Amino acid sequence: MPDLPLTFQDDQWMHQIFLAKSAQNGGVVRRKVADVERKVGRKTFELEVRRRGFHLIEAGGQFIIICTRDPLHLIV
């Protein structure tokens, strides 16, 4: 399903993710993939994460946002 224009509430929902204390401190935030797709759409969400220079992982039905611009090193 294509991404639809964001409503004000949906846009606010997405921005609240990045206002979380964990996000502000370079930590990790996670959201259900289904919630992201329903509220703002995958493409819009990915673009916002990329715009901020953060890293995004999808695993187990969750999006894991690593809120740092530092390089990542996958251990396993």
CHARMM-style PDB file with segment names, atoms N, HN, CA, C and O in Angstrom:
ATOM      1  N   MET     1       0.841  -1.176   0.000  1.00  0.00      PROA
ATOM      2  CA  MET     1       0.000   0.000   0.000  1.00  0.00      PROA
ATOM      3  C   MET     1       0.888   1.241   0.000  1.00  0.00      PROA
ATOM      4  O   MET     1       1.806   1.341   0.814  1.00  0.00      PROA
ATOM      5  N   PRO     2       0.629   2.178  -0.893  1.00  0.00      PROA
ATOM      6  CA  PRO     2       1.482   3.371  -0.943  1.00  0.00      PROA
ATOM      7  C   PRO     2       1.286   4.242   0.294  1.00  0.00      PROA
ATOM      8  O   PRO     2       0.224   4.245   0.916  1.00  0.00      PROA
ATOM      9  N   ASP     3       2.330   4.972   0.626  1.00  0.00      PROA
ATOM     10  HN  ASP     3       3.193   4.969   0.121  1.00  0.00      PROA
ATOM     11  CA  ASP     3       2.242   5.892   1.758  1.00  0.00      PROA
ATOM     12  C   ASP     3       1.273   7.011   1.419  1.00  0.00      PROA
ATOM     13  O   ASP     3       1.320   7.571   0.324  1.00  0.00      PROA
ATOM     14  N   LEU     4       0.408   7.331   2.343  1.00  0.00      PROA
ATOM     15  HN  LEU     4       0.369   6.876   3.232  1.00  0.00      PROA
ATOM     16  CA  LEU     4      -0.555   8.410   2.178  1.00  0.00      PROA
ATOM     17  C   LEU     4      -0.013   9.673   2.830  1.00  0.00      PROA
ATOM     18  O   LEU     4       0.888   9.593   3.665  1.00  0.00      PROA
ATOM     19  N   PRO     5      -0.539  10.832   2.469  1.00  0.00      PROA
ATOM     20  CA  PRO     5      -0.094  12.057   3.148  1.00  0.00      PROA
ATOM     21  C   PRO     5      -0.323  11.939   4.656  1.00  0.00      PROA
ATOM     22  O   PRO     5      -1.335  11.392   5.094  1.00  0.00      PROA
ATOM     23  N   LEU     6       0.609  12.449   5.435  1.00  0.00      PROA
ATOM     24  HN  LEU     6       1.431  12.893   5.078  1.00  0.00      PROA
ATOM     25  CA  LEU     6       0.508  12.358   6.886  1.00  0.00      PROA
ATOM     26  C   LEU     6      -0.501  13.344   7.428  1.00  0.00      PROA
ATOM     27  O   LEU     6      -0.578  14.486   6.976  1.00  0.00      PROA
ATOM     28  N   THR     7      -1.276  12.894   8.402  1.00  0.00      PROA
ATOM     29  HN  THR     7      -1.214  11.966   8.769  1.00  0.00      PROA
ATOM     30  CA  THR     7      -2.110  13.827   9.139  1.00  0.00      PROA
ATOM     31  C   THR     7      -1.234  14.467  10.203  1.00  0.00      PROA
ATOM     32  O   THR     7      -0.130  13.992  10.469  1.00  0.00      PROA
ATOM     33  N   PHE     8      -1.712  15.527  10.806  1.00  0.00      PROA
ATOM     34  HN  PHE     8      -2.609  15.913  10.590  1.00  0.00      PROA
ATOM     35  CA  PHE     8      -0.949  16.183  11.866  1.00  0.00      PROA
ATOM     36  C   PHE     8      -0.664  15.212  13.002  1.00  0.00      PROA
ATOM     37  O   PHE     8       0.449  15.183  13.527  1.00  0.00      PROA
ATOM     38  N   GLN     9      -1.667  14.409  13.390  1.00  0.00      PROA
ATOM     39  HN  GLN     9      -2.571  14.432  12.963  1.00  0.00      PROA
ATOM     40  CA  GLN     9      -1.482  13.457  14.496  1.00  0.00      PROA
ATOM     41  C   GLN     9      -0.435  12.403  14.141  1.00  0.00      PROA
ATOM     42  O   GLN     9       0.391  12.047  14.980  1.00  0.00      PROA
ATOM     43  N   ASP    10      -0.464  11.904  12.908  1.00  0.00      PROA
ATOM     44  HN  ASP    10      -1.135  12.193  12.227  1.00  0.00      PROA
ATOM     45  CA  ASP    10       0.510  10.894  12.501  1.00  0.00      PROA
ATOM     46  C   ASP    10       1.922  11.479  12.474  1.00  0.00      PROA
ATOM     47  O   ASP    10       2.881  10.829  12.890  1.00  0.00      PROA
ATOM     48  N   ASP    11       2.036  12.694  11.989  1.00  0.00      PROA
ATOM     49  HN  ASP    11       1.257  13.223  11.651  1.00  0.00      PROA
ATOM     50  CA  ASP    11       3.331  13.367  11.955  1.00  0.00      PROA
ATOM     51  C   ASP    11       3.848  13.567  13.381  1.00  0.00      PROA
ATOM     52  O   ASP    11       5.027  13.342  13.653  1.00  0.00      PROA
ATOM     53  N   GLN    12       2.974  13.985  14.279  1.00  0.00      PROA
ATOM     54  HN  GLN    12       2.016  14.168  14.057  1.00  0.00      PROA
ATOM     55  CA  GLN    12       3.353  14.162  15.682  1.00  0.00      PROA
ATOM     56  C   GLN    12       3.770  12.824  16.300  1.00  0.00      PROA
ATOM     57  O   GLN    12       4.734  12.770  17.064  1.00  0.00      PROA
ATOM     58  N   TRP    13       3.058  11.759  15.976  1.00  0.00      PROA
ATOM     59  HN  TRP    13       2.275  11.803  15.355  1.00  0.00      PROA
ATOM     60  CA  TRP    13       3.382  10.420  16.487  1.00  0.00      PROA
ATOM     61  C   TRP    13       4.823  10.062  16.113  1.00  0.00      PROA
ATOM     62  O   TRP    13       5.594   9.579  16.943  1.00  0.00      PROA
ATOM     63  N   MET    14       5.166  10.307  14.851  1.00  0.00      PROA
ATOM     64  HN  MET    14       4.540  10.699  14.177  1.00  0.00      PROA
ATOM     65  CA  MET    14       6.517   9.958  14.407  1.00  0.00      PROA
ATOM     66  C   MET    14       7.563  10.821  15.119  1.00  0.00      PROA
ATOM     67  O   MET    14       8.591  10.305  15.556  1.00  0.00      PROA
ATOM     68  N   HSD    15       7.318  12.097  15.236  1.00  0.00      PROA
ATOM     69  HN  HSD    15       6.483  12.516  14.880  1.00  0.00      PROA
ATOM     70  CA  HSD    15       8.304  12.978  15.867  1.00  0.00      PROA
ATOM     71  C   HSD    15       8.449  12.694  17.362  1.00  0.00      PROA
ATOM     72  O   HSD    15       9.518  12.922  17.929  1.00  0.00      PROA
ATOM     73  N   GLN    16       7.401  12.203  18.001  1.00  0.00      PROA
ATOM     74  HN  GLN    16       6.533  12.017  17.541  1.00  0.00      PROA
ATOM     75  CA  GLN    16       7.497  11.850  19.423  1.00  0.00      PROA
ATOM     76  C   GLN    16       8.487  10.710  19.640  1.00  0.00      PROA
ATOM     77  O   GLN    16       9.131  10.627  20.685  1.00  0.00      PROA
ATOM     78  N   ILE    17       8.601   9.847  18.660  1.00  0.00      PROA
ATOM     79  HN  ILE    17       8.078   9.914  17.811  1.00  0.00      PROA
ATOM     80  CA  ILE    17       9.574   8.757  18.760  1.00  0.00      PROA
ATOM     81  C   ILE    17      10.969   9.335  19.005  1.00  0.00      PROA
ATOM     82  O   ILE    17      11.720   8.838  19.845  1.00  0.00      PROA
ATOM     83  N   PHE    18      11.297  10.371  18.273  1.00  0.00      PROA
ATOM     84  HN  PHE    18      10.687  10.774  17.591  1.00  0.00      PROA
ATOM     85  CA  PHE    18      12.639  10.944  18.344  1.00  0.00      PROA
ATOM     86  C   PHE    18      12.801  11.941  19.486  1.00  0.00      PROA
ATOM     87  O   PHE    18      13.903  12.428  19.741  1.00  0.00      PROA
ATOM     88  N   LEU    19      11.705  12.243  20.170  1.00  0.00      PROA
ATOM     89  HN  LEU    19      10.810  11.848  19.963  1.00  0.00      PROA
ATOM     90  CA  LEU    19      11.779  13.092  21.359  1.00  0.00      PROA
ATOM     91  C   LEU    19      11.973  12.269  22.628  1.00  0.00      PROA
ATOM     92  O   LEU    19      12.207  12.825  23.701  1.00  0.00      PROA
ATOM     93  N   ALA    20      11.875  10.949  22.508  1.00  0.00      PROA
ATOM     94  HN  ALA    20      11.685  10.498  21.637  1.00  0.00      PROA
ATOM     95  CA  ALA    20      12.079  10.078  23.669  1.00  0.00      PROA
ATOM     96  C   ALA    20      13.471  10.317  24.251  1.00  0.00      PROA
ATOM     97  O   ALA    20      14.422  10.597  23.521  1.00  0.00      PROA
ATOM     98  N   LYS    21      13.574  10.203  25.557  1.00  0.00      PROA
ATOM     99  HN  LYS    21      12.802   9.976  26.150  1.00  0.00      PROA
ATOM    100  CA  LYS    21      14.851  10.442  26.239  1.00  0.00      PROA
ATOM    101  C   LYS    21      15.955   9.551  25.659  1.00  0.00      PROA
ATOM    102  O   LYS    21      17.088   9.996  25.475  1.00  0.00      PROA
ATOM    103  N   SER    22      15.617   8.307  25.378  1.00  0.00      PROA
ATOM    104  HN  SER    22      14.696   7.946  25.527  1.00  0.00      PROA
ATOM    105  CA  SER    22      16.590   7.377  24.804  1.00  0.00      PROA
ATOM    106  C   SER    22      17.108   7.877  23.456  1.00  0.00      PROA
ATOM    107  O   SER    22      18.306   7.806  23.181  1.00  0.00      PROA
ATOM    108  N   ALA    23      16.211   8.379  22.627  1.00  0.00      PROA
ATOM    109  HN  ALA    23      15.238   8.437  22.850  1.00  0.00      PROA
ATOM    110  CA  ALA    23      16.617   8.892  21.319  1.00  0.00      PROA
ATOM    111  C   ALA    23      17.492  10.135  21.475  1.00  0.00      PROA
ATOM    112  O   ALA    23      18.473  10.301  20.750  1.00  0.00      PROA
ATOM    113  N   GLN    24      17.146  10.987  22.399  1.00  0.00      PROA
ATOM    114  HN  GLN    24      16.349  10.852  22.988  1.00  0.00      PROA
ATOM    115  CA  GLN    24      17.899  12.217  22.631  1.00  0.00      PROA
ATOM    116  C   GLN    24      19.302  11.948  23.154  1.00  0.00      PROA
ATOM    117  O   GLN    24      20.212  12.752  22.953  1.00  0.00      PROA
ATOM    118  N   ASN    25      19.474  10.810  23.826  1.00  0.00      PROA
ATOM    119  HN  ASN    25      18.735  10.157  23.989  1.00  0.00      PROA
ATOM    120  CA  ASN    25      20.768  10.466  24.421  1.00  0.00      PROA
ATOM    121  C   ASN    25      21.572   9.487  23.575  1.00  0.00      PROA
ATOM    122  O   ASN    25      22.544   8.907  24.057  1.00  0.00      PROA
ATOM    123  N   GLY    26      21.172   9.296  22.307  1.00  0.00      PROA
ATOM    124  HN  GLY    26      20.382   9.768  21.915  1.00  0.00      PROA
ATOM    125  CA  GLY    26      21.919   8.404  21.429  1.00  0.00      PROA
ATOM    126  C   GLY    26      21.654   6.941  21.697  1.00  0.00      PROA
ATOM    127  O   GLY    26      22.471   6.088  21.351  1.00  0.00      PROA
ATOM    128  N   GLY    27      20.530   6.641  22.306  1.00  0.00      PROA
ATOM    129  HN  GLY    27      19.866   7.335  22.588  1.00  0.00      PROA
ATOM    130  CA  GLY    27      20.182   5.261  22.643  1.00  0.00      PROA
ATOM    131  C   GLY    27      19.385   4.570  21.554  1.00  0.00      PROA
ATOM    132  O   GLY    27      19.493   4.898  20.372  1.00  0.00      PROA
ATOM    133  N   VAL    28      18.591   3.616  21.975  1.00  0.00      PROA
ATOM    134  HN  VAL    28      18.504   3.349  22.935  1.00  0.00      PROA
ATOM    135  CA  VAL    28      17.829   2.765  21.072  1.00  0.00      PROA
ATOM    136  C   VAL    28      16.344   2.943  21.356  1.00  0.00      PROA
ATOM    137  O   VAL    28      15.919   3.006  22.510  1.00  0.00      PROA
ATOM    138  N   VAL    29      15.561   3.024  20.281  1.00  0.00      PROA
ATOM    139  HN  VAL    29      15.906   2.973  19.344  1.00  0.00      PROA
ATOM    140  CA  VAL    29      14.107   3.110  20.374  1.00  0.00      PROA
ATOM    141  C   VAL    29      13.543   2.031  19.458  1.00  0.00      PROA
ATOM    142  O   VAL    29      14.103   1.760  18.395  1.00  0.00      PROA
ATOM    143  N   ARG    30      12.441   1.417  19.866  1.00  0.00      PROA
ATOM    144  HN  ARG    30      11.986   1.637  20.729  1.00  0.00      PROA
ATOM    145  CA  ARG    30      11.839   0.421  18.986  1.00  0.00      PROA
ATOM    146  C   ARG    30      10.348   0.650  18.874  1.00  0.00      PROA
ATOM    147  O   ARG    30       9.698   1.146  19.794  1.00  0.00      PROA
ATOM    148  N   ARG    31       9.821   0.272  17.715  1.00  0.00      PROA
ATOM    149  HN  ARG    31      10.349  -0.131  16.967  1.00  0.00      PROA
ATOM    150  CA  ARG    31       8.391   0.369  17.455  1.00  0.00      PROA
ATOM    151  C   ARG    31       7.979  -0.830  16.615  1.00  0.00      PROA
ATOM    152  O   ARG    31       8.767  -1.337  15.817  1.00  0.00      PROA
ATOM    153  N   LYS    32       6.742  -1.279  16.797  1.00  0.00      PROA
ATOM    154  HN  LYS    32       6.102  -0.867  17.445  1.00  0.00      PROA
ATOM    155  CA  LYS    32       6.227  -2.376  15.984  1.00  0.00      PROA
ATOM    156  C   LYS    32       6.154  -1.930  14.525  1.00  0.00      PROA
ATOM    157  O   LYS    32       5.718  -0.819  14.222  1.00  0.00      PROA
ATOM    158  N   VAL    33       6.584  -2.810  13.633  1.00  0.00      PROA
ATOM    159  HN  VAL    33       6.938  -3.712  13.878  1.00  0.00      PROA
ATOM    160  CA  VAL    33       6.535  -2.520  12.200  1.00  0.00      PROA
ATOM    161  C   VAL    33       5.092  -2.217  11.794  1.00  0.00      PROA
ATOM    162  O   VAL    33       4.845  -1.274  11.042  1.00  0.00      PROA
ATOM    163  N   ALA    34       4.141  -3.010  12.285  1.00  0.00      PROA
ATOM    164  HN  ALA    34       4.341  -3.776  12.896  1.00  0.00      PROA
ATOM    165  CA  ALA    34       2.729  -2.808  11.925  1.00  0.00      PROA
ATOM    166  C   ALA    34       2.243  -1.423  12.339  1.00  0.00      PROA
ATOM    167  O   ALA    34       1.475  -0.800  11.606  1.00  0.00      PROA
ATOM    168  N   ASP    35       2.675  -0.930  13.500  1.00  0.00      PROA
ATOM    169  HN  ASP    35       3.298  -1.436  14.096  1.00  0.00      PROA
ATOM    170  CA  ASP    35       2.272   0.407  13.950  1.00  0.00      PROA
ATOM    171  C   ASP    35       2.839   1.485  13.033  1.00  0.00      PROA
ATOM    172  O   ASP    35       2.139   2.427  12.660  1.00  0.00      PROA
ATOM    173  N   VAL    36       4.103   1.340  12.676  1.00  0.00      PROA
ATOM    174  HN  VAL    36       4.672   0.575  12.978  1.00  0.00      PROA
ATOM    175  CA  VAL    36       4.745   2.312  11.787  1.00  0.00      PROA
ATOM    176  C   VAL    36       4.036   2.328  10.436  1.00  0.00      PROA
ATOM    177  O   VAL    36       3.738   3.393   9.896  1.00  0.00      PROA
ATOM    178  N   GLU    37       3.770   1.138   9.894  1.00  0.00      PROA
ATOM    179  HN  GLU    37       4.013   0.273  10.333  1.00  0.00      PROA
ATOM    180  CA  GLU    37       3.119   1.065   8.589  1.00  0.00      PROA
ATOM    181  C   GLU    37       1.715   1.661   8.632  1.00  0.00      PROA
ATOM    182  O   GLU    37       1.288   2.302   7.671  1.00  0.00      PROA
ATOM    183  N   ARG    38       1.001   1.461   9.724  1.00  0.00      PROA
ATOM    184  HN  ARG    38       1.348   0.941  10.504  1.00  0.00      PROA
ATOM    185  CA  ARG    38      -0.359   1.971   9.868  1.00  0.00      PROA
ATOM    186  C   ARG    38      -0.379   3.485  10.068  1.00  0.00      PROA
ATOM    187  O   ARG    38      -1.233   4.175   9.510  1.00  0.00      PROA
ATOM    188  N   LYS    39       0.557   4.002  10.861  1.00  0.00      PROA
ATOM    189  HN  LYS    39       1.251   3.442  11.314  1.00  0.00      PROA
ATOM    190  CA  LYS    39       0.541   5.423  11.220  1.00  0.00      PROA
ATOM    191  C   LYS    39       1.180   6.330  10.162  1.00  0.00      PROA
ATOM    192  O   LYS    39       0.593   7.342   9.777  1.00  0.00      PROA
ATOM    193  N   VAL    40       2.363   5.978   9.698  1.00  0.00      PROA
ATOM    194  HN  VAL    40       2.840   5.156  10.010  1.00  0.00      PROA
ATOM    195  CA  VAL    40       3.093   6.893   8.806  1.00  0.00      PROA
ATOM    196  C   VAL    40       3.597   6.236   7.524  1.00  0.00      PROA
ATOM    197  O   VAL    40       3.960   6.936   6.578  1.00  0.00      PROA
ATOM    198  N   GLY    41       3.626   4.920   7.476  1.00  0.00      PROA
ATOM    199  HN  GLY    41       3.332   4.351   8.244  1.00  0.00      PROA
ATOM    200  CA  GLY    41       4.153   4.227   6.301  1.00  0.00      PROA
ATOM    201  C   GLY    41       5.642   3.966   6.427  1.00  0.00      PROA
ATOM    202  O   GLY    41       6.393   4.772   6.976  1.00  0.00      PROA
ATOM    203  N   ARG    42       6.038   2.843   5.914  1.00  0.00      PROA
ATOM    204  HN  ARG    42       5.428   2.188   5.468  1.00  0.00      PROA
ATOM    205  CA  ARG    42       7.432   2.403   5.988  1.00  0.00      PROA
ATOM    206  C   ARG    42       8.376   3.390   5.295  1.00  0.00      PROA
ATOM    207  O   ARG    42       9.404   3.776   5.853  1.00  0.00      PROA
ATOM    208  N   LYS    43       8.022   3.788   4.091  1.00  0.00      PROA
ATOM    209  HN  LYS    43       7.187   3.475   3.637  1.00  0.00      PROA
ATOM    210  CA  LYS    43       8.909   4.660   3.315  1.00  0.00      PROA
ATOM    211  C   LYS    43       9.144   5.990   4.027  1.00  0.00      PROA
ATOM    212  O   LYS    43      10.281   6.450   4.130  1.00  0.00      PROA
ATOM    213  N   THR    44       8.079   6.601   4.514  1.00  0.00      PROA
ATOM    214  HN  THR    44       7.155   6.227   4.431  1.00  0.00      PROA
ATOM    215  CA  THR    44       8.190   7.875   5.231  1.00  0.00      PROA
ATOM    216  C   THR    44       9.048   7.722   6.473  1.00  0.00      PROA
ATOM    217  O   THR    44       9.877   8.580   6.778  1.00  0.00      PROA
ATOM    218  N   PHE    45       8.845   6.621   7.188  1.00  0.00      PROA
ATOM    219  HN  PHE    45       8.172   5.924   6.940  1.00  0.00      PROA
ATOM    220  CA  PHE    45       9.610   6.364   8.407  1.00  0.00      PROA
ATOM    221  C   PHE    45      11.087   6.183   8.090  1.00  0.00      PROA
ATOM    222  O   PHE    45      11.945   6.765   8.755  1.00  0.00      PROA
ATOM    223  N   GLU    46      11.384   5.382   7.080  1.00  0.00      PROA
ATOM    224  HN  GLU    46      10.687   4.910   6.540  1.00  0.00      PROA
ATOM    225  CA  GLU    46      12.775   5.163   6.688  1.00  0.00      PROA
ATOM    226  C   GLU    46      13.446   6.470   6.278  1.00  0.00      PROA
ATOM    227  O   GLU    46      14.600   6.716   6.627  1.00  0.00      PROA
ATOM    228  N   LEU    47      12.728   7.296   5.547  1.00  0.00      PROA
ATOM    229  HN  LEU    47      11.790   7.096   5.264  1.00  0.00      PROA
ATOM    230  CA  LEU    47      13.291   8.588   5.132  1.00  0.00      PROA
ATOM    231  C   LEU    47      13.604   9.479   6.333  1.00  0.00      PROA
ATOM    232  O   LEU    47      14.626  10.164   6.350  1.00  0.00      PROA
ATOM    233  N   GLU    48      12.726   9.470   7.337  1.00  0.00      PROA
ATOM    234  HN  GLU    48      11.895   8.914   7.324  1.00  0.00      PROA
ATOM    235  CA  GLU    48      12.959  10.294   8.528  1.00  0.00      PROA
ATOM    236  C   GLU    48      14.178   9.793   9.313  1.00  0.00      PROA
ATOM    237  O   GLU    48      14.988  10.590   9.786  1.00  0.00      PROA
ATOM    238  N   VAL    49      14.300   8.479   9.445  1.00  0.00      PROA
ATOM    239  HN  VAL    49      13.642   7.831   9.060  1.00  0.00      PROA
ATOM    240  CA  VAL    49      15.467   7.921  10.139  1.00  0.00      PROA
ATOM    241  C   VAL    49      16.737   8.279   9.372  1.00  0.00      PROA
ATOM    242  O   VAL    49      17.737   8.678   9.968  1.00  0.00      PROA
ATOM    243  N   ARG    50      16.694   8.139   8.075  1.00  0.00      PROA
ATOM    244  HN  ARG    50      15.881   7.816   7.590  1.00  0.00      PROA
ATOM    245  CA  ARG    50      17.861   8.451   7.238  1.00  0.00      PROA
ATOM    246  C   ARG    50      18.193   9.943   7.322  1.00  0.00      PROA
ATOM    247  O   ARG    50      19.366  10.309   7.399  1.00  0.00      PROA
ATOM    248  N   ARG    51      17.175  10.807   7.309  1.00  0.00      PROA
ATOM    249  HN  ARG    51      16.222  10.511   7.247  1.00  0.00      PROA
ATOM    250  CA  ARG    51      17.390  12.253   7.388  1.00  0.00      PROA
ATOM    251  C   ARG    51      18.132  12.627   8.667  1.00  0.00      PROA
ATOM    252  O   ARG    51      18.950  13.547   8.672  1.00  0.00      PROA
ATOM    253  N   ARG    52      17.844  11.916   9.737  1.00  0.00      PROA
ATOM    254  HN  ARG    52      17.180  11.168   9.733  1.00  0.00      PROA
ATOM    255  CA  ARG    52      18.487  12.179  11.025  1.00  0.00      PROA
ATOM    256  C   ARG    52      19.871  11.533  11.117  1.00  0.00      PROA
ATOM    257  O   ARG    52      20.612  11.798  12.064  1.00  0.00      PROA
ATOM    258  N   GLY    53      20.223  10.694  10.149  1.00  0.00      PROA
ATOM    259  HN  GLY    53      19.621  10.480   9.380  1.00  0.00      PROA
ATOM    260  CA  GLY    53      21.525  10.038  10.164  1.00  0.00      PROA
ATOM    261  C   GLY    53      21.589   8.860  11.117  1.00  0.00      PROA
ATOM    262  O   GLY    53      22.678   8.412  11.476  1.00  0.00      PROA
ATOM    263  N   PHE    54      20.425   8.348  11.533  1.00  0.00      PROA
ATOM    264  HN  PHE    54      19.540   8.712  11.241  1.00  0.00      PROA
ATOM    265  CA  PHE    54      20.366   7.215  12.459  1.00  0.00      PROA
ATOM    266  C   PHE    54      20.391   5.902  11.687  1.00  0.00      PROA
ATOM    267  O   PHE    54      20.406   5.891  10.456  1.00  0.00      PROA
ATOM    268  N   HSD    55      20.394   4.811  12.419  1.00  0.00      PROA
ATOM    269  HN  HSD    55      20.382   4.820  13.419  1.00  0.00      PROA
ATOM    270  CA  HSD    55      20.428   3.472  11.828  1.00  0.00      PROA
ATOM    271  C   HSD    55      19.111   2.766  12.140  1.00  0.00      PROA
ATOM    272  O   HSD    55      18.548   2.931  13.222  1.00  0.00      PROA
ATOM    273  N   LEU    56      18.623   1.972  11.175  1.00  0.00      PROA
ATOM    274  HN  LEU    56      19.079   1.837  10.296  1.00  0.00      PROA
ATOM    275  CA  LEU    56      17.346   1.292  11.334  1.00  0.00      PROA
ATOM    276  C   LEU    56      17.520  -0.190  11.041  1.00  0.00      PROA
ATOM    277  O   LEU    56      18.075  -0.577  10.013  1.00  0.00      PROA
ATOM    278  N   ILE    57      17.035  -1.007  11.960  1.00  0.00      PROA
ATOM    279  HN  ILE    57      16.583  -0.692  12.795  1.00  0.00      PROA
ATOM    280  CA  ILE    57      17.078  -2.463  11.818  1.00  0.00      PROA
ATOM    281  C   ILE    57      15.643  -2.973  11.933  1.00  0.00      PROA
ATOM    282  O   ILE    57      14.861  -2.471  12.740  1.00  0.00      PROA
ATOM    283  N   GLU    58      15.308  -3.964  11.129  1.00  0.00      PROA
ATOM    284  HN  GLU    58      15.944  -4.372  10.473  1.00  0.00      PROA
ATOM    285  CA  GLU    58      14.012  -4.624  11.257  1.00  0.00      PROA
ATOM    286  C   GLU    58      14.260  -6.066  11.684  1.00  0.00      PROA
ATOM    287  O   GLU    58      15.003  -6.799  11.031  1.00  0.00      PROA
ATOM    288  N   ALA    59      13.629  -6.465  12.789  1.00  0.00      PROA
ATOM    289  HN  ALA    59      13.025  -5.870  13.320  1.00  0.00      PROA
ATOM    290  CA  ALA    59      13.788  -7.822  13.288  1.00  0.00      PROA
ATOM    291  C   ALA    59      12.594  -8.182  14.164  1.00  0.00      PROA
ATOM    292  O   ALA    59      12.162  -7.381  14.992  1.00  0.00      PROA
ATOM    293  N   GLY    60      12.068  -9.377  13.981  1.00  0.00      PROA
ATOM    294  HN  GLY    60      12.419 -10.028  13.308  1.00  0.00      PROA
ATOM    295  CA  GLY    60      11.005  -9.871  14.851  1.00  0.00      PROA
ATOM    296  C   GLY    60       9.776  -8.988  14.892  1.00  0.00      PROA
ATOM    297  O   GLY    60       9.144  -8.860  15.941  1.00  0.00      PROA
ATOM    298  N   GLY    61       9.420  -8.370  13.760  1.00  0.00      PROA
ATOM    299  HN  GLY    61       9.933  -8.474  12.908  1.00  0.00      PROA
ATOM    300  CA  GLY    61       8.246  -7.513  13.722  1.00  0.00      PROA
ATOM    301  C   GLY    61       8.442  -6.161  14.382  1.00  0.00      PROA
ATOM    302  O   GLY    61       7.473  -5.448  14.643  1.00  0.00      PROA
ATOM    303  N   GLN    62       9.694  -5.803  14.656  1.00  0.00      PROA
ATOM    304  HN  GLN    62      10.482  -6.382  14.444  1.00  0.00      PROA
ATOM    305  CA  GLN    62      10.016  -4.531  15.301  1.00  0.00      PROA
ATOM    306  C   GLN    62      10.995  -3.747  14.429  1.00  0.00      PROA
ATOM    307  O   GLN    62      11.849  -4.321  13.752  1.00  0.00      PROA
ATOM    308  N   PHE    63      10.850  -2.443  14.463  1.00  0.00      PROA
ATOM    309  HN  PHE    63      10.156  -1.977  15.012  1.00  0.00      PROA
ATOM    310  CA  PHE    63      11.884  -1.560  13.953  1.00  0.00      PROA
ATOM    311  C   PHE    63      12.716  -1.145  15.152  1.00  0.00      PROA
ATOM    312  O   PHE    63      12.175  -0.700  16.164  1.00  0.00      PROA
ATOM    313  N   ILE    64      14.013  -1.289  15.042  1.00  0.00      PROA
ATOM    314  HN  ILE    64      14.452  -1.651  14.220  1.00  0.00      PROA
ATOM    315  CA  ILE    64      14.934  -0.864  16.082  1.00  0.00      PROA
ATOM    316  C   ILE    64      15.714   0.316  15.510  1.00  0.00      PROA
ATOM    317  O   ILE    64      16.435   0.180  14.521  1.00  0.00      PROA
ATOM    318  N   ILE    65      15.561   1.466  16.143  1.00  0.00      PROA
ATOM    319  HN  ILE    65      14.975   1.577  16.946  1.00  0.00      PROA
ATOM    320  CA  ILE    65      16.233   2.673  15.682  1.00  0.00      PROA
ATOM    321  C   ILE    65      17.405   2.935  16.620  1.00  0.00      PROA
ATOM    322  O   ILE    65      17.216   3.121  17.822  1.00  0.00      PROA
ATOM    323  N   ILE    66      18.596   2.948  16.075  1.00  0.00      PROA
ATOM    324  HN  ILE    66      18.749   2.796  15.099  1.00  0.00      PROA
ATOM    325  CA  ILE    66      19.795   3.246  16.848  1.00  0.00      PROA
ATOM    326  C   ILE    66      20.093   4.722  16.598  1.00  0.00      PROA
ATOM    327  O   ILE    66      20.512   5.111  15.508  1.00  0.00      PROA
ATOM    328  N   CYS    67      19.872   5.518  17.607  1.00  0.00      PROA
ATOM    329  HN  CYS    67      19.532   5.202  18.493  1.00  0.00      PROA
ATOM    330  CA  CYS    67      19.847   6.977  17.477  1.00  0.00      PROA
ATOM    331  C   CYS    67      21.219   7.595  17.644  1.00  0.00      PROA
ATOM    332  O   CYS    67      21.457   8.393  18.551  1.00  0.00      PROA
ATOM    333  N   THR    68      22.106   7.214  16.762  1.00  0.00      PROA
ATOM    334  HN  THR    68      21.913   6.565  16.026  1.00  0.00      PROA
ATOM    335  CA  THR    68      23.448   7.791  16.718  1.00  0.00      PROA
ATOM    336  C   THR    68      23.915   7.817  15.287  1.00  0.00      PROA
ATOM    337  O   THR    68      23.488   7.006  14.467  1.00  0.00      PROA
ATOM    338  N   ARG    69      24.783   8.739  14.993  1.00  0.00      PROA
ATOM    339  HN  ARG    69      25.131   9.398  15.659  1.00  0.00      PROA
ATOM    340  CA  ARG    69      25.374   8.812  13.651  1.00  0.00      PROA
ATOM    341  C   ARG    69      26.706   8.071  13.605  1.00  0.00      PROA
ATOM    342  O   ARG    69      27.324   7.945  12.548  1.00  0.00      PROA
ATOM    343  N   ASP    70      27.136   7.588  14.756  1.00  0.00      PROA
ATOM    344  HN  ASP    70      26.634   7.691  15.614  1.00  0.00      PROA
ATOM    345  CA  ASP    70      28.399   6.848  14.814  1.00  0.00      PROA
ATOM    346  C   ASP    70      28.290   5.543  14.025  1.00  0.00      PROA
ATOM    347  O   ASP    70      27.195   5.000  13.878  1.00  0.00      PROA
ATOM    348  N   PRO    71      29.415   5.036  13.517  1.00  0.00      PROA
ATOM    349  CA  PRO    71      29.394   3.770  12.786  1.00  0.00      PROA
ATOM    350  C   PRO    71      28.933   2.622  13.672  1.00  0.00      PROA
ATOM    351  O   PRO    71      29.121   2.648  14.888  1.00  0.00      PROA
ATOM    352  N   LEU    72      28.330   1.620  13.053  1.00  0.00      PROA
ATOM    353  HN  LEU    72      28.178   1.600  12.065  1.00  0.00      PROA
ATOM    354  CA  LEU    72      27.904   0.412  13.769  1.00  0.00      PROA
ATOM    355  C   LEU    72      28.858  -0.730  13.420  1.00  0.00      PROA
ATOM    356  O   LEU    72      29.437  -0.777  12.335  1.00  0.00      PROA
ATOM    357  N   HSD    73      28.997  -1.629  14.356  1.00  0.00      PROA
ATOM    358  HN  HSD    73      28.527  -1.592  15.237  1.00  0.00      PROA
ATOM    359  CA  HSD    73      29.786  -2.837  14.121  1.00  0.00      PROA
ATOM    360  C   HSD    73      28.925  -4.017  14.523  1.00  0.00      PROA
ATOM    361  O   HSD    73      28.638  -4.206  15.705  1.00  0.00      PROA
ATOM    362  N   LEU    74      28.508  -4.816  13.541  1.00  0.00      PROA
ATOM    363  HN  LEU    74      28.741  -4.662  12.581  1.00  0.00      PROA
ATOM    364  CA  LEU    74      27.691  -5.990  13.800  1.00  0.00      PROA
ATOM    365  C   LEU    74      28.610  -7.105  14.288  1.00  0.00      PROA
ATOM    366  O   LEU    74      29.529  -7.507  13.575  1.00  0.00      PROA
ATOM    367  N   ILE    75      28.371  -7.602  15.487  1.00  0.00      PROA
ATOM    368  HN  ILE    75      27.624  -7.276  16.066  1.00  0.00      PROA
ATOM    369  CA  ILE    75      29.253  -8.605  16.085  1.00  0.00      PROA
ATOM    370  C   ILE    75      28.847 -10.014  15.654  1.00  0.00      PROA
ATOM    371  O   ILE    75      29.700 -10.824  15.292  1.00  0.00      PROA
ATOM    372  N   VAL    76      27.570 -10.301  15.694  1.00  0.00      PROA
ATOM    373  HN  VAL    76      26.877  -9.643  15.988  1.00  0.00      PROA
ATOM    374  CA  VAL    76      27.099 -11.645  15.312  1.00  0.00      PROA
ATOM    375  C   VAL    76      26.038 -11.535  14.253  1.00  0.00      PROA
ATOM    376  OT1 VAL    76      25.513 -12.551  13.797  1.00  0.00      PROA
TER     377      VAL     76
END
